Amino acid sequence: MTAEATGTPQVSHGEVRPAGRPGKRSDPQPRPLLAAAIRALLRVLSLLSLPALHRLGTIVGTLARVLPTKEARNTRESLAIALPDASDAERERLFRESLVHASRMTLEHAAFWLWDRDRVLSLFRSVEGDDLIREARAAGRGVIVAGTHLGAIEAVHTWCSHRYGMSSQYREPRIRELDPLFREARERFGGHLLPIGTGSVRAVVRALRDGNVIGIPCDQDPGMGAGVFVPFFGRLTNTMTLISRLAPVTGALVVVSYAVRLPRGEGFDVRFRAAPPEVSSDDLAVSAAALNRAVEECVRLHPEQYLWSYRRFRIVRS
C-alpha cells in the first residue's frame, strides 16, 4: 500500500465508480540515470542485516533532524497540530524518534524487496488479529485491509500478500524506469497490483464481493474536493472516503493494519484491528470519522512510529 492518494468513488444503485481526482499528478518521467542509481543503492543496502539497516536509519534520521529538511519541518508541524497538549519535551522526543523510524522505513525496502522469500518471512515475530480475516473469508466475506502510515508499511503489505494474495491499488512511480522493479517487488509474495482508474475500482468491488482481500490506504489526504472533513486528532481533517463507499456496497469487513518495528532490528509484529461498525454506515461523514478514530487509537499506542512527516493535516478546518 503506497502513500499516494486514492481516487474517491461515487456510489449509485449499488455500483461504485471513480470520481475525478483533483490535483492529478503528471505522468512519470524518464530518468534512466537516477533509476539506475536507486537500483544500485537498493542492491548495496540489501547486503546489510536488518539491525544494520536500522542503525543506518538512526544516522539518517538524525541528519534529517539537524539539517533544514522538509521532513523535519513537516514532522514538527504535524505534532504541533495533533498533540497540542503534549509537553514540549514529549513532542521533542516524538520528533526525534519519528524521523528515525521514517528513515528506517525507507531503508527497509531493500530487505523486503530484494531479500529471498524465507529470509523476509523470518522477520515476522507475531501476527495479532489474523483470525478476524480468516473468519471473514471462511464466511465468504471480503476484507478491506485499511493501511496506515504507522510502523513498517512494507511489512503489512508483504504479510498480506503472502498470506492472502492481497490485491492493492497501484500508481506508477514518478520515475518511469523503476516501474518494473516496483511491480516485481510488490507482487513477488503473491499480491496483485491494480492500476488506479475506473477498471481498478470495478475490480476491487468484484474482488470484495467474491470474498477476497484488498489493501487500501486510509489515512491519506485525498486532495481538495475529494474527501470529507471529519475529526482526526481533534481537527477537522480532509479524509478519503473510498473505504467508506466500498464497505456498505460490498459488505466487506474493514480491519485497520500496522506493523510494529521491534527494537534492535529483531523484526516486526503485525497488527489487525476490526474497524468500528460505523465504518459501514451509509453516511460518509459517520463512516470516515469512525475510521479516523480507529487509526488514531492505533497511532496513540505507538506515536513514535507514525509518519508525522507525511502532511496528513495539509487541509484542515477550524
C-alpha positions as a LaTeX table, in Angstrom:
\begin{tabular}{lrrr}
\hline
Residue & $x$ (\AA) & $y$ (\AA) & $z$ (\AA) \\
\hline
Met1 & 0.00 & 0.00 & 0.00 \\
Thr2 & 1.68 & 3.40 & $-1.19$ \\
Ala3 & 1.49 & 6.90 & 0.18 \\
Glu4 & $-0.28$ & 8.15 & $-2.93$ \\
Ala5 & $-3.88$ & 9.35 & $-2.65$ \\
Thr6 & $-6.53$ & 7.01 & $-3.98$ \\
Gly7 & $-9.40$ & 8.12 & $-6.22$ \\
Thr8 & $-12.74$ & 8.68 & $-4.49$ \\
Pro9 & $-15.61$ & 6.62 & $-5.89$ \\
Gln10 & $-19.26$ & 7.56 & $-6.11$ \\
Val11 & $-21.97$ & 5.10 & $-5.15$ \\
Ser12 & $-25.14$ & 4.85 & $-7.21$ \\
His13 & $-27.64$ & 1.99 & $-7.16$ \\
Gly14 & $-25.15$ & $-0.43$ & $-5.63$ \\
Glu15 & $-22.29$ & 0.31 & $-8.01$ \\
Val16 & $-19.04$ & 2.15 & $-7.35$ \\
Arg17 & $-17.44$ & 4.38 & $-9.93$ \\
Pro18 & $-14.46$ & 6.70 & $-9.55$ \\
Ala19 & $-14.79$ & 10.43 & $-9.25$ \\
Gly20 & $-12.28$ & 12.80 & $-10.78$ \\
Arg21 & $-9.10$ & 13.29 & $-8.76$ \\
Pro22 & $-8.26$ & 16.95 & $-8.19$ \\
Gly23 & $-4.60$ & 17.72 & $-8.50$ \\
Lys24 & $-3.79$ & 14.64 & $-10.54$ \\
Arg25 & $-0.04$ & 14.39 & $-10.83$ \\
Ser26 & 1.83 & 14.44 & $-14.12$ \\
Asp27 & 2.84 & 11.28 & $-15.97$ \\
Pro28 & 6.03 & 9.50 & $-14.83$ \\
Gln29 & 9.15 & 10.98 & $-16.38$ \\
Pro30 & 12.09 & 9.10 & $-17.97$ \\
Arg31 & 15.10 & 9.35 & $-15.66$ \\
Pro32 & 17.32 & 6.38 & $-16.51$ \\
Leu33 & 20.43 & 7.54 & $-14.64$ \\
Leu34 & 18.56 & 8.26 & $-11.42$ \\
Ala35 & 16.71 & 4.95 & $-11.71$ \\
Ala36 & 19.99 & 3.08 & $-12.15$ \\
Ala37 & 21.44 & 4.82 & $-9.11$ \\
Ile38 & 18.43 & 3.91 & $-6.97$ \\
Arg39 & 18.55 & 0.27 & $-8.07$ \\
Ala40 & 22.28 & 0.14 & $-7.26$ \\
Leu41 & 21.72 & 1.69 & $-3.85$ \\
Leu42 & 18.98 & $-0.83$ & $-3.05$ \\
Arg43 & 21.29 & $-3.69$ & $-4.01$ \\
Val44 & 24.02 & $-2.37$ & $-1.72$ \\
Leu45 & 21.61 & $-1.85$ & 1.16 \\
Ser46 & 20.21 & $-5.36$ & 0.69 \\
Leu47 & 23.61 & $-6.72$ & 1.74 \\
Leu48 & 23.02 & $-5.39$ & 5.25 \\
Ser49 & 21.19 & $-7.15$ & 8.05 \\
Leu50 & 18.01 & $-5.63$ & 9.47 \\
Pro51 & 19.82 & $-4.41$ & 12.63 \\
Ala52 & 22.42 & $-2.74$ & 10.41 \\
Leu53 & 19.71 & $-1.11$ & 8.27 \\
His54 & 18.06 & 0.21 & 11.40 \\
Arg55 & 21.34 & 1.57 & 12.76 \\
Leu56 & 21.87 & 3.32 & 9.46 \\
Gly57 & 18.33 & 4.63 & 9.74 \\
Thr58 & 19.23 & 6.17 & 13.08 \\
Ile59 & 22.07 & 8.08 & 11.42 \\
Val60 & 19.92 & 9.23 & 8.51 \\
Gly61 & 17.08 & 10.23 & 10.82 \\
Thr62 & 19.45 & 12.24 & 12.99 \\
Leu63 & 20.73 & 14.09 & 9.93 \\
Ala64 & 17.15 & 14.78 & 8.84 \\
Arg65 & 16.56 & 16.30 & 12.27 \\
Val66 & 19.58 & 18.59 & 12.46 \\
Leu67 & 19.50 & 19.71 & 8.82 \\
Pro68 & 16.80 & 22.04 & 7.44 \\
Thr69 & 14.82 & 19.26 & 5.75 \\
Lys70 & 11.16 & 19.36 & 4.77 \\
Glu71 & 10.71 & 16.10 & 6.69 \\
Ala72 & 11.77 & 17.80 & 9.91 \\
Arg73 & 9.58 & 20.82 & 9.22 \\
Asn74 & 6.53 & 18.70 & 8.38 \\
Thr75 & 7.06 & 16.49 & 11.43 \\
Arg76 & 7.14 & 19.47 & 13.80 \\
Glu77 & 4.03 & 20.97 & 12.20 \\
Ser78 & 2.07 & 17.71 & 12.38 \\
Leu79 & 2.99 & 17.05 & 16.02 \\
Ala80 & 2.00 & 20.59 & 16.99 \\
Ile81 & $-1.41$ & 20.13 & 15.35 \\
Ala82 & $-2.10$ & 16.59 & 16.57 \\
Leu83 & $-0.70$ & 16.81 & 20.10 \\
Pro84 & $-1.15$ & 20.41 & 21.28 \\
Asp85 & $-1.48$ & 19.35 & 24.93 \\
Ala86 & 1.74 & 17.33 & 25.00 \\
Ser87 & 4.70 & 18.86 & 26.77 \\
Asp88 & 7.49 & 20.41 & 24.75 \\
Ala89 & 9.78 & 17.62 & 25.94 \\
Glu90 & 7.35 & 14.93 & 24.81 \\
Arg91 & 6.88 & 16.48 & 21.36 \\
Glu92 & 10.64 & 16.85 & 21.01 \\
Arg93 & 11.11 & 13.16 & 21.83 \\
Leu94 & 8.50 & 12.15 & 19.28 \\
Phe95 & 10.07 & 14.50 & 16.74 \\
Arg96 & 13.45 & 12.78 & 17.09 \\
Glu97 & 12.14 & 9.23 & 17.19 \\
Ser98 & 9.65 & 9.69 & 14.33 \\
Leu99 & 12.36 & 10.87 & 11.94 \\
Val100 & 14.49 & 7.87 & 12.85 \\
His101 & 11.60 & 5.47 & 12.27 \\
Ala102 & 10.76 & 7.18 & 8.97 \\
Ser103 & 14.35 & 6.64 & 7.82 \\
Arg104 & 14.26 & 3.01 & 8.89 \\
Met105 & 11.01 & 2.53 & 6.98 \\
Thr106 & 12.66 & 3.82 & 3.80 \\
Leu107 & 15.75 & 1.64 & 4.18 \\
Glu108 & 13.66 & $-1.46$ & 4.91 \\
His109 & 12.58 & $-1.50$ & 1.27 \\
Ala110 & 15.95 & $-3.04$ & 0.42 \\
Ala111 & 15.16 & $-6.03$ & 2.64 \\
Phe112 & 11.51 & $-6.52$ & 1.72 \\
Trp113 & 12.14 & $-6.06$ & $-1.99$ \\
Leu114 & 15.43 & $-7.88$ & $-2.53$ \\
Trp115 & 15.97 & $-10.47$ & 0.20 \\
Asp116 & 14.93 & $-14.03$ & $-0.57$ \\
Arg117 & 11.48 & $-15.19$ & 0.48 \\
Asp118 & 12.42 & $-17.25$ & 3.56 \\
Arg119 & 14.66 & $-14.52$ & 4.93 \\
Val120 & 11.92 & $-11.92$ & 4.63 \\
Leu121 & 9.28 & $-14.14$ & 6.21 \\
Ser122 & 11.61 & $-14.83$ & 9.14 \\
Leu123 & 11.28 & $-11.16$ & 10.14 \\
Phe124 & 7.67 & $-11.63$ & 11.32 \\
Arg125 & 7.60 & $-12.32$ & 15.05 \\
Ser126 & 3.87 & $-12.25$ & 15.73 \\
Val127 & 0.57 & $-11.53$ & 14.00 \\
Glu128 & $-2.42$ & $-10.31$ & 16.00 \\
Gly129 & $-5.96$ & $-10.15$ & 14.66 \\
Asp130 & $-5.30$ & $-12.62$ & 11.86 \\
Asp131 & $-8.33$ & $-14.60$ & 12.99 \\
Leu132 & $-10.61$ & $-11.71$ & 12.02 \\
Ile133 & $-9.56$ & $-12.00$ & 8.39 \\
Arg134 & $-9.67$ & $-15.79$ & 8.33 \\
Glu135 & $-13.16$ & $-15.91$ & 9.82 \\
Ala136 & $-14.50$ & $-13.34$ & 7.38 \\
Arg137 & $-13.08$ & $-15.19$ & 4.41 \\
Ala138 & $-14.42$ & $-18.51$ & 5.68 \\
Ala139 & $-17.86$ & $-16.88$ & 5.68 \\
Gly140 & $-17.39$ & $-15.75$ & 2.09 \\
Arg141 & $-16.96$ & $-12.14$ & 3.11 \\
Gly142 & $-14.43$ & $-9.79$ & 1.51 \\
Val143 & $-11.89$ & $-7.95$ & 3.64 \\
Ile144 & $-10.53$ & $-4.42$ & 3.29 \\
Val145 & $-7.13$ & $-4.06$ & 4.92 \\
Ala146 & $-7.01$ & $-0.35$ & 5.76 \\
Gly147 & $-3.36$ & 0.61 & 5.55 \\
Thr148 & $-1.87$ & 3.32 & 7.74 \\
His149 & 1.35 & 5.33 & 7.93 \\
Leu150 & 2.12 & 3.59 & 11.22 \\
Gly151 & 5.19 & 1.39 & 11.63 \\
Ala152 & 6.60 & $-0.78$ & 8.86 \\
Ile153 & 4.31 & $-0.21$ & 5.89 \\
Glu154 & 6.05 & $-2.78$ & 3.66 \\
Ala155 & 5.76 & $-5.41$ & 6.38 \\
Val156 & 1.95 & $-5.27$ & 6.29 \\
His157 & 1.84 & $-5.42$ & 2.50 \\
Thr158 & 4.31 & $-8.33$ & 2.40 \\
Trp159 & 2.49 & $-10.35$ & 5.04 \\
Cys160 & $-0.94$ & $-9.86$ & 3.49 \\
Ser161 & 0.37 & $-10.68$ & 0.02 \\
His162 & 1.98 & $-13.87$ & 1.32 \\
Arg163 & $-0.93$ & $-14.93$ & 3.48 \\
Tyr164 & $-3.95$ & $-13.87$ & 1.42 \\
Gly165 & $-2.75$ & $-12.94$ & $-2.06$ \\
Met166 & $-3.93$ & $-9.42$ & $-1.29$ \\
Ser167 & $-4.67$ & $-7.05$ & $-4.17$ \\
Ser168 & $-3.99$ & $-3.35$ & $-3.83$ \\
Gln169 & $-4.33$ & $-0.28$ & $-5.97$ \\
Tyr170 & $-1.13$ & 0.94 & $-7.57$ \\
Arg171 & 0.12 & 4.14 & $-9.10$ \\
Glu172 & 3.25 & 4.18 & $-11.24$ \\
Pro173 & 6.35 & 5.63 & $-9.56$ \\
Arg174 & 7.42 & 9.12 & $-10.57$ \\
Ile175 & 10.50 & 7.60 & $-12.23$ \\
Arg176 & 9.24 & 5.53 & $-15.17$ \\
Glu177 & 12.21 & 3.12 & $-15.27$ \\
Leu178 & 11.53 & 1.97 & $-11.71$ \\
Asp179 & 8.09 & 0.63 & $-12.53$ \\
Pro180 & 9.23 & $-2.96$ & $-13.31$ \\
Leu181 & 11.21 & $-3.09$ & $-10.06$ \\
Phe182 & 8.28 & $-1.80$ & $-8.02$ \\
Arg183 & 5.82 & $-4.22$ & $-9.61$ \\
Glu184 & 8.05 & $-7.26$ & $-9.17$ \\
Ala185 & 8.84 & $-6.33$ & $-5.58$ \\
Arg186 & 5.21 & $-5.80$ & $-4.61$ \\
Glu187 & 3.89 & $-8.94$ & $-6.34$ \\
Arg188 & 6.60 & $-11.50$ & $-5.62$ \\
Phe189 & 4.89 & $-12.76$ & $-2.44$ \\
Gly190 & 1.58 & $-13.42$ & $-4.18$ \\
Gly191 & $-0.01$ & $-9.99$ & $-4.11$ \\
His192 & $-1.60$ & $-8.29$ & $-7.11$ \\
Leu193 & $-1.40$ & $-4.66$ & $-8.18$ \\
Leu194 & $-4.39$ & $-2.90$ & $-9.73$ \\
Pro195 & $-3.52$ & 0.28 & $-11.64$ \\
Ile196 & $-5.58$ & 3.18 & $-10.32$ \\
Gly197 & $-8.50$ & 4.04 & $-12.60$ \\
Thr198 & $-12.05$ & 3.08 & $-13.48$ \\
Gly199 & $-11.17$ & $-0.57$ & $-14.11$ \\
Ser200 & $-9.32$ & $-0.75$ & $-10.81$ \\
Val201 & $-12.32$ & 0.33 & $-8.75$ \\
Arg202 & $-14.60$ & $-2.11$ & $-10.58$ \\
Ala203 & $-12.06$ & $-4.89$ & $-10.00$ \\
Val204 & $-11.93$ & $-4.01$ & $-6.29$ \\
Val205 & $-15.72$ & $-4.24$ & $-5.99$ \\
Arg206 & $-15.79$ & $-7.61$ & $-7.76$ \\
Ala207 & $-12.94$ & $-8.95$ & $-5.63$ \\
Leu208 & $-14.59$ & $-7.92$ & $-2.37$ \\
Arg209 & $-17.92$ & $-9.40$ & $-3.38$ \\
Asp210 & $-16.06$ & $-12.62$ & $-4.20$ \\
Gly211 & $-14.60$ & $-12.75$ & $-0.68$ \\
Asn212 & $-11.06$ & $-11.59$ & $-1.44$ \\
Val213 & $-8.67$ & $-9.32$ & 0.47 \\
Ile214 & $-7.99$ & $-5.81$ & $-0.77$ \\
Gly215 & $-5.46$ & $-3.35$ & 0.63 \\
Ile216 & $-6.43$ & 0.34 & 0.60 \\
Pro217 & $-4.64$ & 3.21 & 2.40 \\
Cys218 & $-6.95$ & 5.03 & 4.78 \\
Asp219 & $-5.02$ & 7.91 & 6.35 \\
Gln220 & $-4.04$ & 9.94 & 3.31 \\
Asp221 & $-5.04$ & 13.44 & 2.26 \\
Pro222 & $-7.17$ & 12.84 & $-0.87$ \\
Gly223 & $-6.87$ & 16.42 & $-2.10$ \\
Met224 & $-9.26$ & 19.33 & $-2.07$ \\
Gly225 & $-12.77$ & 18.36 & $-3.14$ \\
Ala226 & $-12.14$ & 14.62 & $-2.89$ \\
Gly227 & $-12.91$ & 13.90 & 0.75 \\
Val228 & $-14.94$ & 14.83 & 3.80 \\
Phe229 & $-13.87$ & 16.90 & 6.79 \\
Val230 & $-14.11$ & 14.83 & 9.95 \\
Pro231 & $-12.11$ & 14.78 & 13.21 \\
Phe232 & $-8.61$ & 13.35 & 13.32 \\
Phe233 & $-6.67$ & 14.13 & 16.48 \\
Gly234 & $-9.26$ & 16.78 & 17.28 \\
Arg235 & $-9.02$ & 18.65 & 13.97 \\
Leu236 & $-11.49$ & 18.58 & 11.08 \\
Thr237 & $-9.20$ & 16.97 & 8.55 \\
Asn238 & $-9.78$ & 16.23 & 4.87 \\
Thr239 & $-10.34$ & 12.47 & 4.83 \\
Met240 & $-10.61$ & 10.00 & 1.96 \\
Thr241 & $-13.90$ & 8.17 & 1.51 \\
Leu242 & $-13.03$ & 5.22 & $-0.71$ \\
Ile243 & $-13.31$ & 2.67 & 2.09 \\
Ser244 & $-16.44$ & 4.36 & 3.41 \\
Arg245 & $-18.07$ & 3.97 & 0.00 \\
Leu246 & $-16.92$ & 0.41 & $-0.60$ \\
Ala247 & $-17.79$ & $-1.11$ & 2.80 \\
Pro248 & $-21.61$ & $-0.75$ & 2.69 \\
Val249 & $-21.79$ & $-1.65$ & $-1.01$ \\
Thr250 & $-19.75$ & $-4.85$ & $-0.73$ \\
Gly251 & $-20.43$ & $-5.88$ & 2.88 \\
Ala252 & $-16.69$ & $-6.27$ & 3.40 \\
Leu253 & $-15.05$ & $-6.44$ & 6.81 \\
Val254 & $-12.71$ & $-3.50$ & 7.41 \\
Val255 & $-9.59$ & $-4.01$ & 9.52 \\
Val256 & $-7.05$ & $-1.32$ & 10.37 \\
Ser257 & $-3.49$ & $-2.56$ & 9.91 \\
Tyr258 & 0.01 & $-1.65$ & 11.03 \\
Ala259 & 3.30 & $-3.37$ & 11.87 \\
Val260 & 5.29 & $-2.50$ & 14.97 \\
Arg261 & 9.03 & $-2.20$ & 14.35 \\
Leu262 & 10.77 & $-4.11$ & 17.15 \\
Pro263 & 13.93 & $-2.78$ & 18.85 \\
Arg264 & 17.44 & $-3.85$ & 17.85 \\
Gly265 & 16.26 & $-4.98$ & 14.42 \\
Glu266 & 14.53 & $-8.03$ & 15.85 \\
Gly267 & 11.72 & $-7.93$ & 13.29 \\
Phe268 & 8.06 & $-6.91$ & 13.19 \\
Asp269 & 4.76 & $-7.56$ & 14.92 \\
Val270 & 1.80 & $-7.26$ & 12.53 \\
Arg271 & $-1.48$ & $-5.99$ & 13.97 \\
Phe272 & $-5.03$ & $-6.09$ & 12.57 \\
Arg273 & $-7.85$ & $-4.38$ & 14.45 \\
Ala274 & $-11.51$ & $-4.52$ & 13.45 \\
Ala275 & $-12.80$ & $-1.10$ & 12.46 \\
Pro276 & $-15.91$ & 0.17 & 14.30 \\
Pro277 & $-19.27$ & $-0.95$ & 12.85 \\
Glu278 & $-19.99$ & 2.68 & 11.91 \\
Val279 & $-17.46$ & 2.35 & 9.08 \\
Ser280 & $-20.20$ & 0.54 & 7.14 \\
Ser281 & $-22.64$ & 3.43 & 7.61 \\
Asp282 & $-24.25$ & 4.92 & 4.51 \\
Asp283 & $-23.38$ & 8.34 & 5.94 \\
Leu284 & $-19.90$ & 9.12 & 4.59 \\
Ala285 & $-19.06$ & 11.53 & 7.40 \\
Val286 & $-20.05$ & 9.00 & 10.08 \\
Ser287 & $-18.06$ & 6.25 & 8.37 \\
Ala288 & $-14.93$ & 8.34 & 7.76 \\
Ala289 & $-14.96$ & 9.70 & 11.30 \\
Ala290 & $-15.16$ & 6.17 & 12.71 \\
Leu291 & $-12.23$ & 5.06 & 10.60 \\
Asn292 & $-10.21$ & 8.10 & 11.71 \\
Arg293 & $-10.93$ & 7.24 & 15.35 \\
Ala294 & $-9.70$ & 3.70 & 14.79 \\
Val295 & $-6.49$ & 4.93 & 13.17 \\
Glu296 & $-5.94$ & 7.47 & 15.93 \\
Glu297 & $-6.29$ & 4.75 & 18.57 \\
Cys298 & $-3.56$ & 2.74 & 16.85 \\
Val299 & $-1.28$ & 5.75 & 16.48 \\
Arg300 & $-1.58$ & 6.62 & 20.16 \\
Leu301 & $-0.24$ & 3.15 & 21.01 \\
His302 & 2.98 & 3.81 & 19.07 \\
Pro303 & 3.14 & 7.54 & 18.27 \\
Glu304 & 6.90 & 7.47 & 17.69 \\
Gln305 & 6.41 & 5.12 & 14.74 \\
Tyr306 & 3.82 & 7.23 & 12.93 \\
Leu307 & 4.97 & 9.00 & 9.78 \\
Trp308 & 4.36 & 12.53 & 11.07 \\
Ser309 & 6.41 & 13.90 & 8.16 \\
Tyr310 & 3.50 & 12.99 & 5.88 \\
Arg311 & 1.31 & 16.08 & 5.62 \\
Arg312 & $-1.90$ & 14.48 & 6.88 \\
Phe313 & $-3.11$ & 17.86 & 8.13 \\
Arg314 & $-2.42$ & 19.71 & 4.88 \\
Ile315 & $-6.11$ & 20.61 & 4.55 \\
Val316 & $-7.92$ & 21.24 & 7.85 \\
Arg317 & $-10.82$ & 23.35 & 9.04 \\
Ser318 & $-11.10$ & 25.20 & 12.33 \\
\hline
\end{tabular}
